[in-house]
Amino acid sequence: MSAFSLNPYLYTATNIYSFTVIVDGIIQRPHIDYEFNNDSTLGTQDLDFITIPSAGAVIIVVADTYWQYRSEE
């Protein structure tokens, strides 16, 4: 498997269904093409490819947006 950390980039990636993985324009399937390791005790959120993309592949990971209102005190 080939692993990539999502932790510093996608704050809303909390489970395998909270983001979409696209490799060279093709949507990847959870539990078939990749797994997601979310270990809250270690603070890791790793995307593990089962079907390893070829060298030079364009990988895009999209998650739901996150925003929060802040008061102007």
N, C-alpha and C positions, 0 to 999 in steps of 0.2 A: 504494500500500500504506500501511497504518497500522501503526506499530511501537510496542511497549511493552517496556520493559526488565523482565526477570524476575530479573536478577542480585541486587538487594537483598532479594528476597522468597523465592525458591525455590532453595535451595542444591543440591538434587538434580536440577534441570532441566539435564541435561547433553547430551541429544539430543532429537530431535523426538518420540520414543516414550516419554520418561520423565515425561510429564505429559499431562493431559487439559484441553482447553479447552471450556468450555460458554458459549454465548451465548443469553440469554433461555430457558434450559432445554433448549437443543438442543446435543448434542455436535457439535463441529466436527471435520472430517476433516483429518489431516495431509497436507500437499502439495496439498490441494484448497482448503481454506478458510484455511489458514495455513501459514507456513514458520517455521523456527527458525534463527536465526543465532547460532551459538556460536563466537565467535572468542576462543580462549584467549590469543592474543597481546595483544589489546586488553582482555580481561576483560569482554567483552559477552556477554549472553545475551538476545537480542531476539526477541520474538514478533512476527512480521510477518503481519498479516491480508491475505489475498488477497481474500477476500469481506469487505469492510469492514462492521462492525456499524453499525446505525442509531444516531443520536444518542440518548442515554439508555438504550442497551441495557445489560443487566446481564451483565457478563463475569466468569466464575469460572474460575480456573486452579488445578488440583489436581495436586500432585506426590506421589511416594512420600515417606513420612516418613523422617527421618534422625535418628538418635540415637546416642550413644556412651557407653559406660560410663566413668566416671571413678573413679579410685581415691581413697580418703579418707586420704591420707597426711598 
